[in-house]
Amino acid sequence: MVNVSFLNLNLERPTVLASGILGLTADSMRRVVESGAGAVTTKSFNTEGRKGHPNPSILPFRHGLLNAVGLSNPGVAEVIKEIKKFKAQCEAPIFASIFGRTIEEYGEVTQQLVEASPDLIEVNVSCPNVRSEFGTPFGDSPQDTAKVTEIVKKYAGNIPISVKLGPHGPGVGRMAKVCEDHGADALTLINTVGPGMLIDIDVRKPILSNKTGGVSGPAILPIAVKSVFEAYEQVRIPIIGTGGVTTAEDAIQMILAGATLIGIGSGVYYQGMEIFRKVNRGIQDYLTKYGFTSPAEIRGLAHE
Ligand SMILES: Cc1cc2nc3c(=O)[nH]c(=O)nc-3n(C[C@H](O)[C@H](O)[C@H](O)COP(=O)(O)O)c2cc1C
């Protein structure tokens, strides 16, 4: 058992299911907890829902995944039902990930969502694979990110919010500070990177129907670790370090860089839900080997 305090929560394990992977129904999220995750994050949703991009929309490659799922979701009303069902079945915290096409939509979805009482609202301002429809992500602009953070905070009541940033834009450290200054209680770092592209050499065309997609998995671990490291030097709010974690060693790097919790997404795609137990056990073994009693004792040590 690797207990960890995060905001007002006490998690039995430091690993969290990242948004977009398995996280849409209460039953699948409960299974993730039973497999060892300390908390789960829903797939991102907005007010009305969205169809997303046609297949192929997820493409495994040697060092990770390329995805252009395109924020498909059934809309806040349906997700509220699933969150309530999850909470009735499971004691582990559930983080609700929201997005909006406009700044106002972030406010609207939050106003509706509070009825479900998620343990955290994760504010996705950084999805790189809807650029062709949505334009530049809000997370690339300090002004837009500040406005989104403020509106979600205004309607979230006493539910804490975590803003999820990508590594793009004017620097993760600066953007982290903007979020903290405008009311974020935590940060989730990072979203997928890019977008990137892979080409079928026989057909001689991009493989994804959307042509481009966000890059995740082992390929982005160094970018994620560096983002957490940089943000940790700028803010005091806790960080959910996400991006490329597939082993306990990866997760420990995130904690040494400054993460309080560890998000795992693509690793589940490759290794199945068993990855949570494996990473938790590896963190525990590392702590024991070096004489530490909790992840908090090693948090940020890479800065000293
Ligand atoms: C198939 C897929 C779908 C995703 N959907 C979302 C999403 O809906 N909202 C979001 O904030 N992040 C989404 N992400 C990003 C992940 O939550 C995570 O930030 C990113 O993949 C890096 O972590 P990883 O390398 O462990 O996958 C998605 C990632 C993948 C691979």
The ligand as a Gaussian input file, in Angstrom:
#p B3LYP/6-31G(d) Opt

LIG

0 1
 C       -6.576000       7.068000     -27.159000
 C       -6.323000       8.266000     -26.295000
 C       -7.387000       9.091000     -25.951000
 C       -7.169000      10.210000     -25.141000
 N       -8.229000      10.999000     -24.799000
 C       -8.034000      12.052000     -23.954000
 C       -9.127000      12.832000     -23.515000
 O      -10.297000      12.592000     -23.852000
 N       -8.858000      13.886000     -22.680000
 C       -7.586000      14.193000     -22.245000
 O       -7.410000      15.142000     -21.469000
 N       -6.533000      13.429000     -22.629000
 C       -6.729000      12.393000     -23.476000
 N       -5.667000      11.617000     -23.846000
 C       -4.319000      11.952000     -23.337000
 C       -3.964000      11.102000     -22.098000
 O       -4.851000      11.334000     -21.034000
 C       -2.529000      11.418000     -21.644000
 O       -2.441000      12.754000     -21.223000
 C       -1.496000      11.195000     -22.744000
 O       -1.835000      10.086000     -23.553000
 C       -0.095000      10.973000     -22.174000
 O       -0.077000       9.878000     -21.295000
 P        0.333000       8.381000     -21.750000
 O        1.641000       8.483000     -22.474000
 O        0.403000       7.601000     -20.482000
 O       -0.751000       7.898000     -22.664000
 C       -5.853000      10.505000     -24.681000
 C       -4.799000       9.666000     -25.023000
 C       -5.002000       8.555000     -25.822000
 C       -3.841000       7.666000     -26.169000

